[in-house]
């Protein structure tokens, strides 16, 4: 009587290894994506703080801003951000639209925050 040996064949082991390799690759890709998203969120949050600070300074100055562009810099979370305040007229001469455009140190745009300021 023949006894059948127990265990896995080489093909079965290779298929199982291939499945594990694909699953690990997908897991590493997901972890890298989460890390990138967390870094992007930190950049956007810090850029928003910079823009908020600039727009709040304009509001607190209680002066009607003149039309034009001005540059600003900001340090948040140990990173340097540059920005530009763009003041534009509106159809109503008693209001101005102000856009705060914030970029990272490499010059890539991160955030644009807009507000309307009225004449005091």
Secondary structure, 3 states (H helix, E strand, C coil): CCCCCCCCCHHHHHHHHHHHHHHHHHHHHHHHHHHHHHHHHHHHHHHHHHHHHHHHHHHHHCCCCCCEEEEEEEEECCEEEEEEEEEEECCCCCEEEEEEEEECCCCCEEEEEEEEEECC
